Amino acid sequence: MIQPNSTLLSKRHVRGVSLVETMVGIAISLVVSLIILNVLADSETQRRSSTGASDAVQNGVATMYKLDRVLRMAGSGFTYQQGLAYGNNAVTSLPDFPVAWGCQLSMAINNVQVYPRTTAFPAPFAAVDRNNLRLLPVLAYDGGGVNNSTSDVLIVMAGQSSATGRMAGAESDKSAGADEAGMLPNEFRLGIQTVADAAALPRNPCWIDRLASTYGATAAITSNAPVPKDPTYATLSGVVPEGYVPLGTNPILSMYGVNAAEQLIEFDLLGLSGTNARVSSQNVVNMQVLYGLDTLGAKAVDTWVTPAAANYTPAALSDGSAAAAGQIATILAVRLAIVVRSSQPANSTPGPATLVLFPDQPVGSQSTITFTADQQRYRYQVYDMVIPIKPVQRFLRS
């Protein structure tokens, strides 16, 4: 009897995976892969959106903190108090008044005049009047543009002297051992060209210089002799101020604006850091300014206007006239709005095409920013803040 071959039978019963089964398996794998890729893509979109929003928030907070800190000091340190003596000479002929406000600022660095400037300021400050830079607590240049969409420029000035409120007399009036009204080495001074006429309008020019590092230390102060000065910041030959207002070792004379690269640029008019312009913040899209006015004399803001409003343009506030002084005195606050964006695109679908700043104000005071299709892919945050300004018309005795 012939026995069946077990090996042959096992081979007959073995069968492989058919083509249909293979294709079904591949299809299932593709579906699962697509699901996983979609989940990963959604996760990445959510991550970018969350990270972008966080970046914008952090950037905006940091930027507003810087501007808020500077603006809250605007207007301080440029006043003097009547009757406070310099050496043996009390300045009693003038009333309590912010004597320096409105004067045309002049300065030389290394014996070369830098203000008034011979060339225009660089972008984004090209609109600033290079020939008429006035000493003011705050001044804004309207950017203009379609629907007021171009960023404004903000100028802030303040002194930080421990001797604020005292005015130093002319060097030719000092007695031996006089200490320039409590000034310190390396302290900047604002020189009033003619003290007797300093309160008159229009304002006279004023000069900025700085005491030397040796002042009050190794250099003896003799009667009616020039005090040691830093040769880098010195008045030009022939300019002899008759009185000085102490400004401190690190006064603030800065301009702020947004450039085409969406950077907030700070321009230090004194160049204390070795360069004038530096990047203060990244990814800042726009900055707009409104003046808060006290038009009713109630010591409270009752009206908001743009820097392009009649009587509040830079030209109107910078002519050194009595009218300009009166207009400056009505500015009690600044309303500042900045727009910051995420550092990378965060939206797969376009966001809003426009953004309105100061929506609670009349249309003429609003700013409407229009975004391109590519710009709409970023996340944006708007920061709107009101900062009080030290009233320059009131100087309280200490």
C-alpha positions in Angstrom: 0.0 0.0 0.0 1.4 3.3 -1.0 1.5 6.0 1.7 0.8 9.7 0.8 3.8 12.0 0.9 3.2 14.2 4.0 5.6 16.9 2.7 3.7 17.2 -0.6 0.3 17.4 1.2 1.6 20.2 3.5 2.8 22.2 0.6 -0.5 21.9 -1.2 -2.3 23.3 1.9 0.1 26.3 2.2 -1.0 29.5 0.5 0.5 33.1 0.4 -1.1 36.6 0.7 -3.0 37.4 -2.4 -2.6 40.7 -4.4 -6.0 41.9 -3.2 -5.0 41.4 0.5 -1.8 43.2 -0.1 -3.5 46.2 -1.7 -6.0 46.3 1.2 -3.2 46.3 3.7 -1.4 49.1 1.9 -4.6 51.1 1.7 -5.2 50.8 5.4 -1.6 51.8 6.1 -2.0 54.9 4.0 -5.2 55.9 5.7 -3.5 55.5 9.1 -0.5 57.5 7.9 -2.7 60.3 6.6 -4.5 60.4 9.9 -1.3 60.6 11.9 0.1 63.3 9.5 -3.1 65.3 9.9 -2.9 65.0 13.7 0.8 66.1 13.6 -0.1 69.0 11.3 -2.9 70.1 13.5 -0.7 69.8 16.5 2.1 71.9 14.9 -0.5 74.5 13.9 -1.8 74.7 17.5 1.8 74.9 18.7 2.7 77.7 16.4 -0.5 79.5 17.2 0.1 79.2 21.0 3.8 80.0 20.7 3.1 82.9 18.4 0.5 84.4 20.7 2.8 83.9 23.6 5.7 85.6 21.7 3.5 88.5 20.8 2.2 88.9 24.4 5.7 88.8 25.9 7.1 91.2 23.2 4.2 93.6 23.7 4.5 93.7 27.5 8.3 94.3 27.3 7.9 97.0 24.7 5.1 98.8 26.6 7.1 98.6 29.8 10.0 100.4 28.3 7.9 103.1 26.8 5.7 103.5 29.9 8.8 103.9 32.1 10.3 106.6 29.8 7.1 108.5 29.3 6.4 108.7 33.1 9.6 110.5 33.5 8.9 113.0 30.6 9.1 116.5 31.7 11.1 116.0 34.9 14.4 117.5 35.6 14.4 120.6 33.4 12.9 123.1 35.9 14.5 125.3 38.6 13.2 126.9 41.7 13.4 130.6 42.4 15.8 131.8 45.0 17.9 128.6 45.3 21.5 129.9 45.3 24.4 129.0 43.2 27.5 129.8 45.3 26.8 133.1 46.8 24.4 134.2 44.1 20.7 133.4 44.4 18.6 133.4 41.2 15.8 135.6 42.4 14.9 137.7 39.4 12.9 135.0 37.7 9.6 133.4 38.7 9.1 129.7 39.4 8.8 128.5 35.8 10.1 125.6 33.7 12.7 128.0 32.3 14.2 125.6 29.8 11.0 124.3 28.1 10.7 125.4 24.5 14.4 126.5 24.0 16.0 125.5 20.8 18.4 122.6 21.7 22.0 123.0 20.6 24.9 120.6 21.2 28.4 119.9 20.0 30.3 116.6 20.2 34.0 116.8 19.9 33.7 120.5 19.0 31.5 119.7 16.0 27.9 121.0 16.1 25.4 118.1 16.0 22.2 120.0 16.9 20.9 121.7 14.9 21.8 119.0 12.4 23.3 119.6 9.0 21.8 116.4 7.6 18.4 114.7 8.0 17.8 112.1 10.7 17.8 108.5 9.5 14.7 106.4 9.0 12.3 106.2 10.6 13.0 109.7 11.9 13.4 111.5 8.6 10.3 113.6 9.2 11.8 115.2 12.5 12.8 118.8 11.9 16.6 118.7 12.1 16.9 122.5 12.3 14.5 123.1 15.2 14.8 120.5 17.9 13.1 122.0 20.9 13.4 120.9 24.6 9.9 119.5 25.3 8.7 116.8 27.6 7.0 114.9 24.8 6.5 115.6 21.1 5.0 113.3 18.4 5.2 113.4 14.7 2.2 112.0 12.8 3.1 109.3 10.4 0.2 110.0 8.1 -0.5 107.4 5.4 -3.7 105.9 4.2 -6.2 105.9 7.1 -3.4 107.2 9.4 -1.8 103.8 9.1 1.9 104.9 9.1 3.6 104.7 12.5 4.2 107.9 14.4 7.5 109.1 15.9 7.7 109.9 19.6 10.3 112.2 21.2 10.7 112.1 25.0 13.0 114.3 27.2 13.7 114.2 30.9 16.5 115.0 33.3 17.6 112.8 36.2 19.6 115.0 38.5 19.8 114.9 42.3 20.0 118.7 42.1 16.7 119.0 40.2 14.9 122.3 41.1 18.2 124.2 41.5 19.6 126.5 38.9 23.4 127.2 38.7 24.5 130.7 37.9 27.1 131.6 35.4 30.6 130.4 36.0 31.8 134.0 36.2 29.5 134.5 39.2 30.6 131.6 41.3 32.6 131.9 44.5 35.6 129.7 45.3 34.5 126.2 46.3 31.1 126.5 44.7 29.7 123.1 43.7 27.6 124.0 40.7 24.4 123.7 42.8 25.1 120.1 43.9 26.1 118.7 40.5 28.2 115.6 40.2 31.1 114.4 38.1 30.0 113.5 34.5 26.7 115.3 35.0 25.1 117.0 32.0 24.0 120.6 32.2 21.6 122.6 30.2 23.1 126.0 29.6 20.6 128.9 29.3 22.2 131.4 26.9 20.8 134.5 28.6 19.3 134.0 32.1 17.8 137.5 32.2 15.7 136.7 29.2 15.2 133.0 29.8 11.5 133.4 30.8 10.8 135.6 27.8 9.1 134.2 24.7 10.1 133.1 22.2 12.7 131.0 23.9 16.4 131.5 23.5 18.7 128.7 22.4 20.0 126.4 25.1 23.2 124.3 25.1 24.1 120.9 26.6 27.5 120.2 28.0 28.9 117.9 30.6 31.1 118.2 33.7 34.4 116.3 33.6 34.9 113.1 35.6 37.5 115.0 37.6 35.0 117.6 38.7 34.7 117.9 42.4 37.4 115.3 42.9 41.0 116.3 41.9 40.1 119.5 40.2 40.1 122.6 42.4 37.2 125.0 41.9 38.5 128.6 42.0 36.6 131.8 42.1 35.2 132.9 38.7 37.1 130.3 36.7 35.7 127.7 34.3 34.9 124.3 35.9 36.5 121.2 34.3 34.3 119.9 31.5 34.2 116.8 29.4 35.7 117.8 26.0 33.4 115.4 24.2 30.3 117.4 25.2 31.2 121.1 25.3 29.7 124.2 24.0 31.4 125.7 20.9 33.9 128.4 21.3 32.3 131.8 21.9 29.1 130.3 23.5 29.0 131.3 27.2 25.8 130.3 28.9 24.8 132.5 31.8 23.0 129.9 33.8 22.7 126.1 34.0 20.0 123.5 34.8 21.4 120.2 36.1 20.3 117.2 34.1 22.0 114.3 35.8 24.5 111.8 34.4 22.0 110.0 32.2 19.3 112.3 30.9 16.7 111.1 28.5 16.6 112.7 25.1 15.3 109.9 22.9 13.2 109.4 19.8 11.2 106.2 19.1 9.8 105.0 15.8 9.0 101.8 13.9 11.1 101.1 10.8 10.3 99.1 7.6 11.8 95.9 9.2 9.1 96.1 11.9 11.6 97.0 14.7 11.1 99.7 17.3 14.1 101.9 17.0 15.3 104.1 19.8 17.5 107.1 18.7 19.5 108.5 21.6 20.1 112.2 20.8 23.1 112.3 23.1 24.6 109.1 21.8 25.6 107.9 25.3 25.8 104.3 24.2 28.3 105.0 21.5 25.7 105.0 18.8 22.6 107.0 18.3 20.2 104.4 16.8 19.6 100.9 18.3 16.9 98.3 18.1 14.7 98.4 21.2 12.2 95.7 20.2 11.6 93.3 17.4 8.3 92.4 15.6 6.7 95.8 16.3 4.3 96.5 13.4 2.9 99.9 14.3 2.9 102.7 16.9 0.3 105.4 17.2 0.1 108.4 19.6 -2.7 110.6 20.8 -2.4 113.7 23.1 -4.7 113.9 26.1 -5.7 117.5 26.5 -7.1 119.6 29.3 -9.0 122.2 27.2 -11.4 123.2 30.0 -8.8 124.0 32.7 -10.2 121.3 34.9 -6.9 119.5 35.4 -8.3 116.4 33.7 -8.2 115.1 30.1 -11.3 116.0 28.2 -10.1 115.6 24.6 -7.8 113.3 22.6 -6.2 114.5 19.4 -3.6 113.2 17.0 -0.2 114.9 16.5 -1.6 116.2 13.2 -4.4 118.2 14.9 -4.5 122.0 14.5 -2.2 123.7 17.1 -0.7 120.4 18.1 1.5 119.7 15.1 5.3 119.6 15.8 5.7 122.9 14.0 3.0 124.5 16.2 4.5 123.2 19.4 8.1 123.9 18.5 8.1 127.6 17.5 9.0 128.8 21.0 6.1 131.2 21.2 3.7 132.0 24.0 1.0 130.2 22.1 3.1 127.1 21.9 3.8 127.2 25.6 0.1 127.4 26.3 -0.7 124.5 24.0 2.1 122.4 25.6 0.7 123.1 29.0 -2.6 121.5 28.1 -1.0 118.1 27.3 -1.6 116.0 30.4 -1.3 112.5 29.0 -0.3 110.5 26.1 -2.3 107.5 24.8 0.0 105.0 23.1 -1.0 102.1 21.0 1.4 99.5 19.6 0.8 96.5 17.4 3.2 93.5 17.8 3.2 90.2 15.9 4.3 86.7 16.4 7.9 85.8 15.2 6.7 83.2 12.7 3.5 82.5 10.7 0.9 80.9 13.0 -2.3 80.7 11.0 -2.9 78.3 8.1 -6.0 80.4 7.2 -5.8 84.2 6.8 -6.7 86.4 9.8 -8.5 89.7 9.7 -7.4 92.0 6.8 -7.6 95.2 8.9 -7.0 96.3 12.4 -8.4 99.5 13.9 -6.6 101.4 16.7 -8.4 103.8 19.1 -11.8 102.4 18.0 -13.5 104.4 20.8 -12.3 107.7 19.2 -13.8 109.7 16.3 -12.9 108.3 12.9 -10.4 111.2 12.3 -8.4 110.0 15.4 -8.5 106.3 14.5 -5.7 104.4 12.7 -6.7 101.6 10.4 -3.9 99.1 9.5 -4.4 96.9 6.4 -2.5 93.6 6.2 -1.4 91.7 3.1 -2.4 88.1 2.6 1.1 87.0 3.8 0.9 89.3 6.9 -2.5 87.9 7.8 -0.9 84.5 8.6 0.8 86.0 11.7 -0.8 86.5 15.1 -1.1 90.1 16.3 -1.6 91.8 19.7 -2.6 95.4 20.3 -1.5 97.2 23.4 -3.3 100.5 24.3 -2.2 102.5 27.3 -2.6 106.0 28.8 0.4 107.5 30.4 0.2 110.7 32.4 2.7 113.4 31.6 4.2 115.7 34.2 2.4 119.1 33.7 5.1 121.6 32.7 3.0 124.6 33.7 3.2 123.7 37.4 6.5 123.4 39.3 6.0 122.6 43.0 8.4 123.8 45.5 10.1 121.0 47.5 
